[in-house]
Amino acid sequence: MWEEFSSRLYQYPVMIPALLLALTVHEYAHAWTANALGDPTARAQGRLTLNPIAHLDPVGTFALLFFQFGWAKPVPVNYLYFARPRQGLMWVALAGPLTNLALAAASALVLQMFRGLHVGPGVFWLVSPVVLMLRWSVIYNVVLAIFNILPIPPLDGSRVVGGLLPARQAATYSRMEPYGMILLVLLILSGAVDLVMAPPINLLITLLL
């Protein structure tokens, strides 16, 4: 356990930028999509920005680094601005995970370009941290995308399900929301979330890396 912690501590200088970028683009995508659909709430509160400070929750970021479970500050959304509220919420929710997947693919593409370079020992020390950072970018973005698409409130996947279901079923499903966080924590502690997430995460990371 100590060896794993020491190894991770050594990699923090390249892990942290990758994590900050993954969290920031996720929340920015929510804010941008909400604004594009007519909701100015996030923009008015300074969340339509790529400045990570505007999006980070200190406790959530710390937890993600050390316990592989964390969060950023949720982007405020007022569905009353949307012409079709449930569908608007669905597209705002989808924007985060889809942007993470796009960034994971872009990081993997740049990583392949770096792997194609033949560098000597004199510049390897410059290239190596960038390669490692790109690998962490792929991993963090894939994990954030898959985790957030789980159909459990308050995760993005619950908004997607709510937008796809017929109105009556969506109303029934929404009653689960007050208990969603408790359910999510219980599922994480039980290992059920890892069991569900592991196959798609491993498949995507294998394909990209």
Number of C-alpha atoms within 10 A of each C-alpha: 6 7 8 9 11 10 11 15 13 11 15 14 12 19 21 16 14 23 22 20 18 29 23 24 24 29 30 25 24 28 29 21 21 29 20 12 18 15 21 18 19 23 17 11 11 12 24 23 18 16 15 18 12 18 24 18 16 13 11 15 21 14 14 15 16 12 10 11 15 16 18 20 16 16 21 17 19 15 19 12 16 18 11 13 13 21 18 25 24 20 18 27 27 22 22 27 28 18 20 28 22 15 21 27 21 16 24 23 16 15 21 15 11 16 12 9 9 8 13 8 9 7 9 11 11 11 14 12 15 15 20 15 22 26 22 23 29 28 23 25 29 26 25 22 25 20 22 21 21 20 17 21 21 18 19 25 22 24 26 22 21 21 20 13 14 10 12 9 12 17 12 11 16 16 10 15 15 11 12 18 15 12 15 19 12 13 14 14 11 11 11 12 16 14 11 13 15 13 10 13 19 14 10 18 19 9 10 19 16
